[in-house]
């Protein structure tokens, strides 16, 4: 065995001539039963004729049958943890002789764990102010607002205006919406709409030319200049419910506004605590990756890059963007993701190694809870969801994710937390 570099290995494999002859005779016997040769009944063609007539097929099948078996035997003898598919080279195969070949492949790296408990990381307990709570209450209040029609009058800034829109220029496919509500002069409203509607009254009709920003959420409108014919249908006033005990009771689980306020404060704290702890865990992993030097198999890196690209493509599809219509240089894109993929793979290998060292186990009830959560989200029976997740391998990924999270929690709990520097 010779170490080439990093995780790459090369071994020499020899298959004894007796094994080659035995396998060759077996392949020829199997072929005799199948082949049809002129002048012979099926299965009665002489072995010598089959050997001559199908020499290339026999050679290929013998190699296909023997190489994996003796490669596996050799790597088991060498106690090598093979990653990916081996590459065969320098193959020597002649009638009546041994088979010799070299196999190049990658192996899983040997990781010597250094100190991983007590990593110093900046972390501070989150603070929730009264202003934070009032802002969140305001958002809840806003979500319960009612919009009341007002008597016809000129439109003013701050009004919520109901209009119909029909595109007349600027789009390949016409666009028509019967009821669109716009907040005149609101941050989310494009200036062209505000300027065109200001001063108009219900019943008025107008043409509005609107230029959408390049990063607009709807792909068909992004970067386009579109002319719409608009009809003003109504002006509405936004009415907010009063923040009181009745408002809290209407939300369902509270008797008083004080109870709601306390819950909101705790919810904000948990959200910020989760985010702060996640950031701290990422910093811990970054430090561990920096302090542990070991090679990473390219097979793992390639798989990670593929996963990253699949995630990005799903995100694009979720935004209504067809990746096939984008002019993407996939070679450059993959190359640009290489360094990040190496780091992510090293982090994953380290976490797995630490989990092994710490004997981090996943309990069945932990997996069951996640399956139940997914079933509830999908509104499907738990048994049916479990069967589907087991079939496609998701159950294993769920267990792996839980194990990773438990290991990260262990690292965070045992880290030395320092308050972030002021300013």
CORTAWO-V60661 format. One record per pair of residues at least 6 apart in sequence whose ideal C-beta (glycine too) atoms are under 8 Angstrom apart, sorted by sequence separation. I is the first residue (numbers start at 0). J is the second residue. If there is no record, write none. Layout:
i: <I/I>
j: <J/J>
//
This chain:
i: <2/3/35/39/92/154/182/199/215/240/247/248/253/315/316/353/374/387/388/1/2/50/74/91/166/181/214/215/247/315/374/377/0/1/36/49/90/91/165/166/185/213/247/0/1/32/90/91/165/166/183/184/211/212/213/240/247/250/253/374/385/388/0/32/34/89/90/164/165/183/195/211/212/244/246/252/312/315/371/374/0/31/89/164/165/181/211/244/247/370/373/374/36/88/89/163/164/181/195/211/244/247/31/36/87/88/146/163/183/184/210/211/243/246/87/88/163/183/210/211/242/370/31/34/70/87/88/163/164/181/192/209/370/373/36/86/162/163/191/208/209/85/86/161/162/191/192/208/209/28/31/34/85/86/161/191/208/209/370/27/30/34/85/161/162/191/207/208/84/160/189/206/207/66/83/159/160/206/24/27/82/83/159/189/206/207/27/30/81/82/159/160/205/206/81/82/158/159/204/205/308/370/81/82/157/158/204/308/30/80/157/204/205/30/79/80/156/157/203/204/370/62/155/156/157/202/203/308/366/369/73/154/202/304/307/27/62/201/26/200/201/366/66/70/199/201/304/307/366/369/65/196/201/304/307/23/26/58/66/146/162/195/26/196/366/62/160/304/307/365/156/300/303/361/23/26/22/167/300/303/361/156/300/303/361/19/22/154/155/360/22/154/359/154/300/361/153/154/174/299/19/153/154/295/359/18/153/172/359/152/354/151/170/295/299/354/357/151/170/295/359/14/18/151/174/354/14/293/354/357/170/295/350/353/12/169/178/288/291/14/169/170/180/293/13/169/347/350/353/12/168/169/288/350/353/12/168/288/291/166/167/287/10/166/167/12/166/167/288/165/284/287/10/164/165/10/164/165/164/284/163/284/10/162/163/162/10/162/163/161/162/8/160/161/161/19/160/161/160/161/20/159/160/6/158/159/0/19/154/158/159/19/158/159/0/16/19/16/154/16/15/152/14/151/13/14/13/14/148/149/13/148/149/12/148/149/11/12/147/148/11/12/146/147/11/12/146/10/146/147/9/10/145/146/9/144/145/9/144/8/9/144/145/7/8/143/144/7/8/143/7/8/141/6/140/3/6/140/218/219/6/218/6/140/216/217/218/143/136/140/143/139/136/284/287/136/139/283/284/136/280/283/132/135/283/280/132/135/280/283/132/135/279/132/276/279/131/127/279/127/127/125/127/125/125/124/125/125/124/123/122/122/122/121/120/121/120/120/118/120/119/118/118/115/114/113/113/112/111/110/111/110/109/108/108/108/108/107/106/105/105/105/83/82/83/82/82/115/112/110/115/110/108/112/112/110/112/6/5/6/4/5/6/5/6/120/118/122/123/116/120/122/115/119/120/121/122/123/117/118/119/120/121/122/123/116/117/118/120/121/122/116/117/119/121/121>
j: <8/9/41/45/98/160/188/205/221/246/253/254/259/321/322/359/380/393/394/8/9/57/81/98/173/188/221/222/254/322/381/384/8/9/44/57/98/99/173/174/193/221/255/9/10/41/99/100/174/175/192/193/220/221/222/249/256/259/262/383/394/397/10/42/44/99/100/174/175/193/205/221/222/254/256/262/322/325/381/384/11/42/100/175/176/192/222/255/258/381/384/385/48/100/101/175/176/193/207/223/256/259/44/49/100/101/159/176/196/197/223/224/256/259/101/102/177/197/224/225/256/384/46/49/85/102/103/178/179/196/207/224/385/388/52/102/178/179/207/224/225/102/103/178/179/208/209/225/226/46/49/52/103/104/179/209/226/227/388/46/49/53/104/180/181/210/226/227/104/180/209/226/227/87/104/180/181/227/46/49/104/105/181/211/228/229/50/53/104/105/182/183/228/229/105/106/182/183/228/229/332/394/106/107/182/183/229/333/56/106/183/230/231/57/106/107/183/184/230/231/397/90/183/184/185/230/231/336/394/397/102/183/231/333/336/57/92/231/57/231/232/397/98/102/231/233/336/339/398/401/98/229/234/337/340/57/60/92/100/180/196/229/61/231/401/98/196/340/343/401/193/337/340/398/61/64/61/206/340/343/401/197/341/344/402/61/64/196/197/402/65/197/402/198/344/405/198/199/219/344/65/199/200/341/405/65/200/219/406/200/402/200/219/344/348/403/406/201/220/345/409/65/69/202/225/405/66/345/406/409/223/348/403/406/66/223/232/342/345/69/224/225/235/348/69/225/403/406/409/69/225/226/345/407/410/70/226/346/349/225/226/346/70/226/227/73/227/228/349/227/346/349/73/227/228/74/228/229/229/349/229/350/77/229/230/230/79/231/232/231/232/79/231/232/233/92/233/234/234/235/95/234/235/82/234/235/77/96/231/235/236/97/236/237/79/95/98/96/234/97/97/234/97/234/97/98/98/99/233/234/99/234/235/99/235/236/99/100/235/236/100/101/235/236/101/102/236/101/237/238/101/102/237/238/102/237/238/103/238/103/104/239/240/103/104/239/240/104/105/240/105/106/239/105/239/103/106/240/318/319/107/319/108/242/318/319/320/246/242/246/249/250/259/407/410/260/263/407/410/263/407/410/260/263/411/410/263/266/411/414/264/267/411/267/411/414/267/264/416/267/268/268/271/271/272/272/274/275/275/275/275/276/279/279/279/282/282/283/283/286/286/286/287/287/290/290/291/291/291/291/293/293/293/293/294/295/296/296/296/296/297/298/296/296/298/298/299/349/349/348/353/349/348/352/353/352/356/294/294/295/294/295/296/296/297/411/410/414/416/410/414/416/410/414/415/416/417/418/413/414/415/416/417/418/419/413/414/415/417/418/419/414/415/417/419/420>
//
